[in-house]
Amino acid sequence: MKKSLVCSLMLLLGLMACTSSQEKAKEVIPYESGKPYTRWWWFASEPDTMDIKYQLEWLKEQGFGGVEIAWIYPMHGDSTVRRVGWLSPEWSDVVAYTKKTADALGLGCDYTYGTLWPFSEVGLPDEDGTRGYYDSISPINRTLTWEHPKKARILNHLDKHAFNRYAAKMNKGLQKAYKGSKSGVFVDSWEVETRHMWTAGFGEKFKERFGYAIEPYMDKLYEAGNEDVYYDYMSLISDYVLYEFYQPFTENANQQGAFSRSQCGGAPADLLTAFMLVDVPETEAILYEPNYGRIPASAAALAGKPIVSSETFTCLYGWKPWGGKGPYQEQEQIADMRLIADALFANGVNQIIWHGMPYNKKGDQSNYFYASVHVGPEAFFKEQLKDFNQYMTTVSNYMKKGNVYSDVALYLPLEDSWMGVEYPDSLQMPWVWGEYELRYVWAPDYLKGYQPLWVNNKVLTEGRLENKRLHYGEQSFSTLVVDVEYLDLAALKQVCRLAENGLPILLARQPKQPGKNKSSEYNELLKRLATFSNVSSDPKQALNQPPLVTGNDLPEFWCRQDGEELYIFFATPAAKHLKYPLRYKQAFEDQGAVREITIQTPAGPKPYTLNFAPNQSVLLKVKADGSIENVDIHFVAKEI
């Protein structure tokens, strides 16, 4: 009897495991086709189903994979425009129709989770609005939403209860539109005031954690001499942002049968962890330069997220304030856009989101969005659009194969950024002031050719050490590189733990402890680290494994490992270190280039000559036997 019961139980467990495996196999992978999406600007109006169907059919013909609907103000801020009520039954019906039509066409359909950005609402309760230290309620009112000119208040992003109340209304409006294929819900880059951020209970939590009151320092928080206090302030603000906003945002999306996609850029938080908390981490270019993509790409690799997307071609040639078209808008060159796309692929992106297409009635092109490349049936570059989309689809799909390759974990200088407080004037822009954004962070030169991934204290703490290698998720690192001016005590303890257990560590500099409360333990830990033979300040000694690629003046690249094969995308050298904004027709300055390199193949080092034709990048397949194959990604963007 007992034997029969045991057998039955084992059979049941086996069936459950099989079912679980089948469910995992059937798990929906966002953007599986690799085809680019476009943001679809719906200006406040009365969208017509025939026009919606027409635009979706046109997008399919042009090789797009789907849309992200973004609901914004009436064109030109015209308050007299007739429109369906925000989140009304009529609004819900037309969105549900769009989703159903997209499904029928084999297109995806995502939703910006609100009107314009960041999340805001007309009639938002006082207690749910974002506010600063000096405000009893939110002083921020904005009118450029679907309900313009009514005033909307920005949501408090430091209070998950406020978010959940906001989400309940959005979910009701999108209830029918969630049906069918799995949709993404999207939050744009952080565009909430970050100076003196505050929320109910913050002061009490701060004192509980740090043992002193923050209030006496708030007047001079950003002044020289208060960096340690600012560091403590940012440490707590970060936790609020992570666990009162990004985590609830993803949990809510998943509860609706959707997935979250987020640009965490600009958030006053531990950015690597923020990107790890969402289902699809997203960068943007070229308001964020392509190198920034390595942060969300590292987060995705560590957290096992297959997709890294990018809002792409934003403010391609510069920016003008709202109300007029941007420089060279409707004269955009595909070759210039390809330059940005290639730079993104070489920094870990594998899904392009065009920015973007305005909703227009058939035969009408009067609507436009001032900060984006103009996508539509009358686009300046329409003759090359389909081929360009096919090119990006091809590269995206190769950059999704297997897993991200890396052998070196590089500690992200988050503490340095919080201790740095403000960027120098030369690096500030109207929308950028704080070092916490980590916009200008690069791997050190001695790591060229290694393709390091950024890591943080979360990775050091939760990672496991096996055979003197650091493992986190599906990533495995032979060496940890710590090249920072400041390192938190908690992180230093983890570095010591890993060193004690044999992980090779490059401690390029002697870090200092950030924060107001200093610990005598800190220097003792540094002294202890110095006693380990596997800890060195010399890159040549610590990095005892060769880089993946060696050569002079290496182009930027990204590598995926699929079984025993490697796929390496080398961006044209003309795409190296791209800066905002591009010069008009900058891509046509590229005369081509040759790079002699050596690749560490599974069969040992192999020399190879990279021949870059003008405005062309190179994709290599490196086989287990060491042979190297040039993958055909040829696409010529013609000058218009």
C-alpha positions in Angstrom: 0.0 0.0 0.0 2.8 2.4 1.0 4.8 1.4 -2.1 1.7 2.1 -4.3 1.2 5.5 -2.7 4.9 6.4 -3.2 4.7 5.4 -6.8 1.5 7.5 -7.3 3.1 10.5 -5.6 6.2 10.2 -7.8 4.1 9.9 -10.9 2.1 13.0 -9.9 5.3 15.0 -9.2 6.7 13.9 -12.6 3.5 15.1 -14.3 3.7 18.4 -12.5 7.3 18.9 -13.5 6.5 18.0 -17.1 3.6 20.5 -17.1 5.8 23.1 -15.5 8.4 22.5 -18.2 5.8 22.7 -21.0 4.5 26.0 -19.5 8.0 27.4 -19.4 8.5 26.3 -23.0 5.3 28.0 -24.1 6.2 31.2 -22.2 5.7 34.2 -24.3 8.9 36.0 -25.2 8.2 39.7 -25.9 9.2 40.9 -29.4 10.1 37.4 -30.5 10.0 38.3 -34.2 12.8 40.9 -33.7 10.9 43.3 -36.0 11.1 47.0 -34.9 8.1 48.5 -33.2 7.1 52.2 -33.4 5.7 54.5 -30.8 2.3 55.6 -32.2 1.4 59.1 -31.0 -2.3 59.3 -30.5 -3.1 63.0 -30.2 -6.3 63.7 -28.3 -9.1 63.2 -30.8 -11.8 60.8 -31.9 -9.7 58.0 -33.5 -11.5 56.3 -36.4 -11.3 52.6 -36.8 -10.8 52.7 -40.6 -7.7 55.0 -40.1 -6.4 52.7 -37.3 -6.7 49.7 -39.6 -5.1 51.6 -42.5 -2.1 52.6 -40.4 -1.6 49.1 -38.9 -1.7 47.5 -42.4 0.8 50.0 -43.6 3.1 49.2 -40.7 2.9 45.5 -41.4 3.8 46.1 -45.1 6.9 48.1 -44.0 8.3 45.3 -41.8 7.3 46.6 -38.4 6.5 44.1 -35.6 4.1 46.2 -33.6 3.2 49.5 -32.0 3.3 51.2 -28.7 0.3 53.5 -28.3 1.2 56.8 -26.6 -1.8 59.0 -25.7 -1.0 62.7 -25.6 -2.4 66.2 -25.9 -4.4 67.6 -28.9 -2.2 68.6 -31.8 -0.9 72.2 -31.3 -2.6 72.2 -27.8 -5.9 73.0 -29.5 -8.3 72.8 -26.5 -11.4 72.9 -28.9 -10.6 69.5 -30.4 -13.3 66.9 -30.0 -12.0 63.8 -28.3 -13.3 60.6 -26.6 -13.2 60.9 -22.9 -10.0 59.7 -21.2 -10.5 56.1 -20.0 -14.1 56.3 -21.0 -16.0 53.3 -22.4 -15.6 54.8 -25.9 -11.9 55.2 -25.3 -11.7 51.6 -24.1 -13.6 50.3 -27.1 -11.3 51.9 -29.7 -8.2 50.7 -27.9 -9.6 47.2 -27.7 -10.4 47.4 -31.5 -6.8 48.4 -32.2 -5.5 45.5 -30.2 -7.8 43.0 -31.9 -6.8 44.4 -35.3 -3.1 44.3 -34.5 -3.5 40.6 -33.4 -5.3 39.8 -36.7 -2.4 41.3 -38.6 0.3 39.5 -36.5 1.4 42.8 -34.9 2.1 43.4 -31.2 0.4 46.2 -29.3 1.9 47.9 -26.3 0.6 50.8 -24.2 2.2 53.8 -22.5 0.7 53.5 -19.1 -1.0 56.9 -19.0 -1.3 60.1 -21.0 2.0 61.7 -21.9 4.6 61.1 -19.2 5.4 60.7 -16.4 2.2 59.2 -15.0 -0.3 61.9 -14.1 -4.0 62.3 -13.6 -6.6 65.0 -13.7 -8.3 65.0 -10.2 -5.5 63.0 -8.6 -6.0 63.2 -4.8 -3.7 65.6 -3.0 -2.0 62.8 -1.0 -1.2 60.8 -4.2 0.7 63.6 -6.0 4.5 64.0 -6.1 5.9 66.6 -3.9 9.2 68.0 -2.5 10.4 68.6 1.0 9.1 72.1 1.1 5.6 71.2 -0.2 2.6 69.9 1.8 0.9 68.7 -1.4 2.1 68.4 -4.9 2.6 71.9 -6.5 3.1 70.4 -10.0 0.3 70.8 -12.4 0.6 70.0 -16.1 -1.8 70.5 -18.9 -0.3 68.8 -21.9 -2.3 65.5 -21.5 -5.2 63.9 -23.4 -7.5 66.1 -21.3 -5.8 69.4 -22.1 -6.3 72.1 -20.9 -7.4 70.5 -17.7 -4.7 70.4 -15.0 -3.2 67.1 -14.1 -1.1 66.2 -11.1 2.0 64.0 -11.4 1.8 60.8 -9.4 3.9 60.3 -6.3 6.5 57.7 -7.5 7.6 57.1 -3.9 4.3 55.6 -2.7 3.2 52.2 -4.0 -0.3 52.7 -2.6 -0.7 55.9 -4.7 0.6 53.9 -7.7 -1.9 51.0 -7.1 -4.8 53.4 -6.9 -3.7 55.0 -10.2 -3.2 51.5 -11.7 -6.7 50.4 -10.8 -8.1 53.1 -13.0 -5.7 52.4 -15.9 -6.4 48.7 -15.7 -10.2 49.3 -15.9 -9.7 51.3 -19.0 -7.4 48.8 -20.6 -9.3 45.7 -19.4 -10.5 44.7 -22.9 -7.3 45.7 -24.6 -5.3 43.3 -22.4 -7.0 40.4 -24.1 -5.5 38.5 -26.9 -1.7 38.5 -27.4 0.5 39.6 -24.5 1.0 43.4 -24.4 3.7 45.5 -22.8 2.8 48.4 -20.5 5.5 51.1 -20.7 6.9 53.8 -18.5 9.2 56.4 -20.1 12.4 57.8 -18.7 12.1 59.4 -15.2 10.8 62.9 -15.8 9.9 63.8 -12.2 11.7 66.5 -10.3 14.5 64.9 -8.3 15.7 67.8 -6.2 14.5 67.6 -2.6 12.2 64.6 -3.3 10.1 63.7 -0.3 7.1 61.6 0.7 5.2 61.0 3.9 7.3 59.1 6.5 10.6 59.7 4.7 12.2 61.6 7.6 11.3 59.0 10.1 12.7 56.2 8.0 15.9 58.2 7.3 16.5 58.7 11.0 15.8 55.0 11.7 18.3 53.9 9.1 21.1 56.4 9.6 20.7 57.5 13.2 20.4 61.3 12.4 17.8 63.7 11.1 17.9 64.7 7.5 15.7 67.8 7.9 18.4 70.1 9.1 20.5 69.4 6.0 17.8 69.8 3.4 18.5 73.5 2.7 22.1 72.7 1.8 21.8 69.2 0.5 23.4 70.0 -2.8 26.2 72.2 -1.5 29.9 71.3 -1.4 30.8 69.7 1.9 27.5 67.8 2.2 28.3 64.9 -0.2 28.2 62.3 2.6 24.7 63.4 3.7 23.5 63.5 0.1 24.8 60.0 -0.3 22.7 58.8 2.6 19.7 60.7 1.2 20.1 59.1 -2.2 20.5 55.6 -0.7 17.0 55.9 0.9 15.4 57.6 -2.1 16.7 54.8 -4.2 14.9 52.1 -2.1 11.7 54.1 -2.4 12.0 54.3 -6.2 12.8 50.6 -6.6 10.3 49.1 -4.2 7.5 51.7 -4.2 7.5 52.2 -8.0 9.4 49.9 -10.3 8.6 46.7 -8.5 4.9 47.4 -8.1 4.8 48.6 -11.8 6.1 45.2 -12.9 3.9 43.2 -10.5 0.8 45.1 -11.7 1.6 44.5 -15.4 2.1 40.8 -14.7 -1.2 40.6 -12.8 -3.0 41.9 -15.9 -1.4 39.3 -18.1 1.0 41.9 -19.6 4.7 42.6 -19.2 6.5 45.7 -18.1 8.9 47.7 -20.3 10.7 50.7 -18.8 13.3 53.3 -19.4 14.7 53.6 -15.9 17.1 56.3 -17.1 17.1 59.4 -15.0 15.7 57.7 -12.0 17.3 58.6 -8.7 18.0 55.0 -7.9 20.4 52.1 -8.1 19.9 51.9 -11.8 21.2 48.4 -12.4 18.7 47.0 -9.9 15.9 49.2 -11.3 16.5 47.7 -14.8 16.6 44.2 -13.3 13.1 44.7 -11.7 11.3 45.2 -15.0 10.6 42.6 -17.7 12.0 44.5 -20.6 14.7 47.1 -19.7 14.9 49.9 -22.2 17.4 52.6 -23.1 16.9 55.5 -25.5 19.0 57.2 -28.1 20.3 59.6 -28.9 19.2 61.8 -25.9 21.0 59.1 -24.0 24.2 58.2 -25.9 24.5 54.6 -27.0 27.1 53.6 -24.3 24.4 54.0 -21.7 22.8 50.8 -23.2 25.4 48.7 -21.4 23.6 49.3 -18.1 20.2 47.9 -19.1 21.9 45.3 -21.2 23.9 44.1 -18.1 20.8 44.1 -16.0 19.0 42.0 -18.6 21.8 39.5 -18.8 22.1 39.2 -15.1 18.3 38.9 -14.5 17.8 36.5 -17.4 15.7 38.9 -19.4 16.0 38.1 -23.1 15.1 41.5 -24.5 16.9 44.9 -24.3 14.9 47.6 -26.2 15.7 51.1 -27.1 13.5 54.1 -28.0 15.5 55.0 -31.0 16.2 58.1 -33.2 14.8 60.6 -30.6 16.0 64.1 -31.4 18.3 62.7 -34.1 19.8 66.1 -35.1 19.0 68.1 -31.9 16.0 69.4 -30.0 13.6 72.3 -30.1 11.1 73.1 -27.4 7.5 71.9 -27.8 5.5 73.7 -30.5 7.8 73.3 -33.6 9.5 70.7 -35.6 13.0 69.5 -34.7 16.1 70.2 -36.8 15.8 68.4 -40.2 12.5 66.8 -39.2 11.0 65.1 -42.3 14.4 65.2 -44.0 15.9 62.4 -42.0 18.6 60.2 -43.5 18.3 56.4 -43.1 22.1 56.2 -43.1 22.3 58.4 -40.0 19.7 56.3 -38.3 21.6 53.2 -39.1 24.6 54.7 -37.4 22.7 55.0 -34.2 21.1 51.5 -34.5 24.5 49.9 -35.0 25.9 51.7 -32.0 23.0 50.4 -29.9 23.5 46.8 -31.1 27.1 47.1 -30.1 26.1 48.1 -26.6 23.7 45.3 -26.0 20.3 46.4 -27.5 18.4 43.8 -29.5 15.0 45.4 -30.0 14.4 48.7 -31.8 11.4 51.0 -31.0 11.1 53.7 -33.5 10.3 57.2 -32.2 7.9 57.5 -33.8 4.7 57.6 -35.9 1.9 60.1 -35.4 -1.7 59.0 -35.7 -3.1 60.6 -38.9 -6.2 60.1 -41.0 -5.6 58.4 -44.3 -4.2 60.9 -46.8 -3.4 63.4 -44.1 0.0 64.1 -42.6 -0.7 67.2 -40.6 0.1 65.6 -37.2 3.7 65.3 -36.1 5.6 64.9 -32.9 8.3 67.5 -32.4 11.1 65.4 -31.0 11.1 62.3 -33.2 11.9 61.0 -36.6 8.7 61.2 -38.7 7.3 57.7 -39.6 4.3 57.4 -41.9 3.2 56.7 -45.4 4.7 60.0 -46.6 8.0 59.7 -44.7 11.0 61.3 -46.3 12.8 58.0 -46.3 9.9 55.8 -47.2 11.7 54.1 -50.2 14.3 52.6 -47.9 12.2 52.0 -44.8 11.2 48.4 -45.4 14.8 47.3 -46.2 16.1 49.2 -43.2 13.6 47.5 -40.9 14.6 44.1 -42.4 18.2 44.9 -41.6 17.4 45.8 -38.0 15.3 42.7 -37.7 18.1 40.5 -38.9 20.7 41.9 -36.5 18.2 41.9 -33.6 17.5 38.2 -34.1 21.2 37.4 -34.1 21.7 39.4 -31.0 19.0 37.3 -29.2 20.7 34.0 -29.8 21.8 32.1 -26.7 23.0 34.2 -23.9 25.2 37.4 -23.5 28.9 36.5 -23.5 31.0 37.9 -20.7 33.8 36.8 -18.5 34.5 40.0 -16.4 32.2 41.6 -13.8 32.8 45.3 -13.5 31.5 47.1 -10.5 29.2 50.0 -11.5 30.4 53.3 -9.9 27.0 54.1 -8.3 28.6 55.3 -5.1 30.9 57.7 -7.0 27.9 59.1 -8.8 26.0 59.8 -5.6 29.1 61.3 -3.9 29.6 63.4 -7.1 26.2 65.1 -6.7 26.1 67.4 -9.8 27.7 67.2 -13.2 30.0 70.0 -14.2 28.4 72.7 -16.3 29.9 71.2 -19.5 28.0 68.0 -19.1 24.7 69.4 -18.0 21.7 69.9 -20.3 18.3 71.4 -19.7 17.0 68.0 -18.6 20.3 66.7 -17.0 22.0 67.9 -13.9 22.9 65.0 -11.5 25.6 62.4 -11.6 23.1 59.9 -10.3 22.0 59.4 -14.0 25.3 57.6 -14.9 25.1 58.9 -18.4 28.9 59.2 -19.0 30.1 56.0 -17.5 32.5 53.8 -19.5 34.5 50.7 -18.9 38.2 51.5 -18.3 40.6 51.2 -21.2 42.4 48.1 -19.9 39.1 46.2 -20.3 38.8 46.8 -24.0 38.0 43.6 -25.8 36.6 41.8 -22.7 32.9 42.9 -23.0 32.5 43.3 -19.2 29.0 43.4 -17.6 28.2 46.0 -14.9 27.4 44.5 -11.5 26.4 46.0 -8.1 26.1 45.1 -4.5 23.0 43.1 -5.2 24.9 40.8 -7.6 27.9 40.5 -5.2 25.5 39.6 -2.3 23.2 37.2 -4.2 25.8 35.7 -6.5 27.2 32.2 -5.8 30.9 31.2 -6.0 31.7 27.9 -7.6 35.2 26.8 -8.7 36.5 30.3 -8.0 34.0 31.9 -10.4 31.2 34.3 -9.6 27.8 33.0 -10.9 24.7 35.1 -11.1 21.7 33.7 -13.0 23.1 32.4 -16.3 26.2 34.6 -16.2 29.6 33.4 -14.9 32.6 35.6 -14.3 36.3 34.7 -13.8 37.2 38.1 -12.4 35.6 41.0 -10.5 36.9 44.4 -11.3 36.4 47.2 -8.7 37.7 50.5 -10.1 35.9 53.1 -8.0 36.7 56.0 -5.7 33.9 55.1 -3.2 32.6 51.7 -2.2 29.8 51.2 0.3 30.7 49.2 3.4 28.1 46.5 2.6 29.7 46.1 -0.9 33.2 46.0 0.6 32.2 43.2 2.9 31.0 41.2 -0.1 34.2 41.8 -2.0 36.1 40.5 1.0 33.8 37.4 1.2 34.4 36.7 -2.5 38.2 37.2 -2.1 38.3 34.9 0.8 36.7 32.2 -1.3 39.2 32.6 -4.1 37.6 34.8 -6.7 40.3 36.8 -8.6 39.7 40.5 -7.9 41.2 43.6 -9.5 41.0 46.4 -6.9 42.3 49.1 -9.2 42.1 51.8 -6.6 41.8 52.0 -2.8 38.1 53.0 -2.3 36.8 55.3 0.4 33.7 54.9 2.5 30.7 57.1 1.4 28.0 58.3 3.8 28.1 60.3 7.0 28.5 57.4 9.4 32.0 56.1 9.0 33.0 52.6 10.4 36.4 51.6 11.8 35.7 48.2 10.2 36.2 49.8 6.7 39.9 50.2 6.9 40.3 46.8 8.5 38.5 45.2 5.6 40.8 47.0 3.1 43.8 45.8 5.0 42.4 42.2 4.9 41.9 42.4 1.2 45.5 43.3 0.7 46.6 40.0 2.2 44.9 37.8 -0.5 47.1 36.7 -3.3 44.1 36.6 -5.6 43.5 40.4 -5.1 45.7 42.8 -7.1 45.8 46.4 -8.3 47.6 45.4 -11.5 45.2 44.6 -14.4 47.9 42.4 -16.0 48.1 40.3 -12.9 44.4 40.1 -12.1 43.1 39.6 -15.6 45.0 36.3 -16.2 42.6 35.4 -19.1 42.9 37.0 -22.5 40.2 39.4 -23.8 37.7 38.0 -26.3 39.0 40.4 -29.0 42.4 42.1 -29.3 43.6 44.6 -31.8 44.4 48.3 -32.2 41.6 50.9 -32.1 38.9 48.2 -31.6 35.4 49.1 -32.8 32.5 48.7 -30.3 31.1 45.2 -30.3 28.6 42.9 -28.6 28.8 39.1 -28.3 26.3 36.4 -27.8 27.2 32.8 -27.0 24.9 30.1 -28.4 26.1 26.7 -27.3 29.7 26.5 -28.5 29.3 29.2 -31.1 29.8 33.0 -30.7 28.0 35.7 -32.6 29.9 39.0 -32.5 28.5 42.2 -33.9 31.1 44.9 -34.7 29.6 48.3 -35.3 31.3 50.4 -38.0 34.1 52.5 -36.4 32.1 55.6 -37.4 29.6 54.6 -34.7 32.1 54.6 -31.9 31.4 57.0 -29.1 28.5 58.7 -30.8 27.4 62.0 -29.2 24.2 63.9 -29.2 23.2 65.4 -31.6 24.3 63.9 -34.9 25.4 66.1 -37.7 23.1 66.0 -40.7 24.4 63.3 -43.1 27.1 62.4 -40.6 27.0 58.8 -41.8 28.2 59.7 -45.3 31.5 61.0 -43.8 32.4 57.3 -43.2 34.9 56.2 -45.8 35.2 52.6 -44.5 37.9 51.0 -42.4 40.1 48.0 -41.8 40.9 46.5 -38.4 43.3 43.6 -37.8 42.0 41.7 -34.8 42.5 38.4 -32.9 39.5 36.5 -31.6 39.7 34.0 -28.7 37.7 31.2 -30.3 36.7 27.9 -28.6 39.7 26.4 -30.4 42.2 29.1 -29.5 43.2 32.6 -30.8 42.5 33.2 -34.5 43.5 36.3 -36.5 40.9 38.0 -38.6 40.6 41.1 -40.8 37.5 43.2 -40.3 36.8 45.0 -43.6 34.2 47.7 -43.0 32.7 49.1 -46.2 31.5 52.7 -45.9 28.5 52.9 -43.5 28.6 49.1 -43.0 29.0 47.0 -39.8 30.2 43.4 -39.5 28.6 40.3 -37.9 30.8 37.2 -37.3 29.9 33.7 -36.5 32.7 32.0 -34.6 32.3 28.2 -34.6 33.4 25.6 -32.1 36.3 24.5 -34.4 37.7 28.0 -34.4 36.5 28.9 -38.0 35.1 32.3 -38.5 32.2 33.1 -40.8 31.1 36.5 -42.0 27.3 36.7 -41.7 25.6 38.6 -44.5 23.9 41.7 -43.0 24.7 43.9 -46.1 22.4 46.9 -46.4 23.2 50.1 -48.2 21.5 53.3 -47.0 21.4 55.7 -49.9 21.7 59.5 -49.5 18.3 61.2 -50.0 
